């Protein structure tokens, strides 16, 4: 009961923590999976946001651009628990020589490595979502550069067809452009505050690690389908001003999920 109360409280304090979550309350459509007619997936504005809710599986996803302070601790904890995760990284991240040993280790460990745009562009306006801030040419060139950076690690396009947009912010046009380019747009599943692990104390939407974890536990406990099919998104690194690092609590979260009998899989196994 305390966990549920904490989760409700954190939403009340800052109802605007994430504009897209509000927009996703009414999921646009639920469709059959193309390769498995018995498996349903949830979509929002053309992006897949949740896998099959009938299976006790979920995907833990990490995004990264300029920070990677949690990279090695995350990798070690995943290895300890024998868990496969997915990492969506920008071209800048892939090209950063400081991060290259980590990326190679993640690949060697068998994690999914995907694209998160090359320069972490903001595709559309925060308040007028249908207002694009990039052209299709800019979008395609940026995405192509992201995959070019991935190629240096032996990651082929056909092995990384899922694309997670920068800022986790997009619209129907971006989803259509992604499909035209031969990829599938995905995003995190709304319902928890996992994505707020980047917030710093100076921001109005700051969320502590305990509040974030409470929201995950509450989602799991109060819904019949729990976290089935969830794409649970975190960040591989955060600004130094955030000293309360959520990845420091990853061991606790993994123990909880495994005790609840969830199978933690890569996104390409979930969708």
Buried (B, 14 or more C-beta within 10 A) or exposed (E): EEBBEBBEEBEEEBEEBBEBBEBBEEBBEEEEBEEEEEBBBBBBBBBBBBBBBEBBBBBBBBBBBEBBBBBBBBBBBBEEBEBBBBBBBBBBBBBBEEBBEBBEBBBEBEBBBBBBBBEBBEBBEEEEBEEBEBEBEBBBEBBBBBBBBBEEEEBEBEEBBBBBBBBBBBBBBBBBBBEEBEBBBBBBBBBBBBBBBBBBEEBEBBBBBEBBBBBBBBBBBEEEBBBBBBBBBBBBBBBEEBEBBBBBBBBEBBEBBBEEEBBBBBBBBBB
